[in-house]
Amino acid sequence: MHPTSNRRRFLGAAVSSLPLFQFQFLPGRVLAQSPNDRPNLAFIGAGGRGTANITGCDEAGANVYALADVDLRRCAAMRAKYPGAKFYQDWRQMLDKEAKNLDGIVVSTPDHTHAVAAMAGIKLGLHAYVEKPLTRTISEARALREAARKAGVCTQMGNTGHASDGSRLTNEYIRSGAIGTVNLVHCVTNRPSWPQGIFRGASAPIPEELDWDGWIGPAPMKHYAEKIVPFNWRGYVDYGTGALGDMGAHIVDHPVWAFGLGTPSHIEVTSERAQPGSETDTHPNSCTITMMFDRPGQEPLKLIWFDGKHRLPVPPTYPRTLTDKEGKQKIVPNIENGVVYFGSKHVMAHGSHGGTPEILTNPDAFVKPPETLKRSPGHYVEWIQAIREKDPARAESNFEVAAHLTEILLLGSMAALAGNGTKLHWNPQTMQTGHAGADAMAHHQYRAGWSL
């Protein structure tokens, strides 16, 4: 990367004049001067999803300039692979010292630290890639969207299937009317594959390699318990957003995009818990979440989400077997993670991450519509190209798109936490449902020393 030197000096002076770990808004950077420039990126979270994001951005044409991770065990492989990258255990120190050398950040931490880390980078004028879901609360998602607008930075959320060819085919099949009118959609996942519906475990010694205070970040300070780190945090209310928050960005994204859905007006939940009262600690074991989306001039669209032990029903409109192009018979639907669309002409299904749509009923009568959407060069490539071209819209899962999708997913998670039989009516203007417990979940609350 060969950034404008005056720009770097300005940013460096601005950052160094601030007290440690305090950030102010700076305008978007003057970026790449030629197509061969490699933006300097800092990665907050260098294990787990961080490994895929580091590799993806590297291959897309970025420079792995710095790494930060609170867990020295998890980041060991990436530190060994990129020995020239600067390393920090505290990402706040990294931004304070390295912002003048950076063009963007990639946040691959647990959900509860997405917003504070991304916001700190955006305020410094850095472009931001953030794992899905964008945030843990609706108020955070809206704040990040507004901050990105103000700063003029290029953003992207890590729902990689948004860039798939399958997602574009799904859009074309639905928007063209090729499968007919659709008023019902089923979404399913085999998650959670981690414990939910339980209480927090007993206190255990903190591993020497883990900065527990840094891992907790803005969440309430609680004792370290075994098996929450590095993966099972997804089921815990303080840190993760449950099965819907984890997989919804790879599944619900596609009907929301194809139909141009707003936020749901009504949400109903059926759920179970292994340990009653555990909603203070974890998300429920299994859910069926029904969302109703109003559509001007059309019938509302009903989207039903199934997770845990709640599996897809098999109505008479599904064929029991389907012959593929190689003449092999398979039972349909056999979907662990994906979507089924009930059209007036055809029933269609696809897997998660923008899987290729498949016509389940009357496939011989299906007329494939013409290609109308431009295909993506790749999820990471989109973001890197957006940075080079200084065009936030170039990344198609930017925060304008991502914040809206995240709000939908979090509404479902909020309803599930409110309990079995919950019915919510969402007002997006007031951010209220009429359910006091759910309304409180829409807003972030941080422990002392942390803020947006």
Beta strands, then each sheet from edge to edge (+ up, - down):
strand 1: 40-44
strand 2: 63-68
strand 3: 86-88
strand 4: 104-107
strand 5: 127-130
strand 6: 155-157
strand 7: 182-188
strand 8: 266-272
strand 9: 286-293
strand 10: 301-307
strand 11: 321-323
strand 12: 329-331
strand 13: 338-343
strand 14: 347-351
strand 15: 358-359
strand 16: 423-425
sheet 1: 3+ 2+ 1+ 4+ 5+ 6+
sheet 2: 15+ 14- 13+ 7- 10- 9+ 8- 16+
sheet 3: 11+ 12-
end
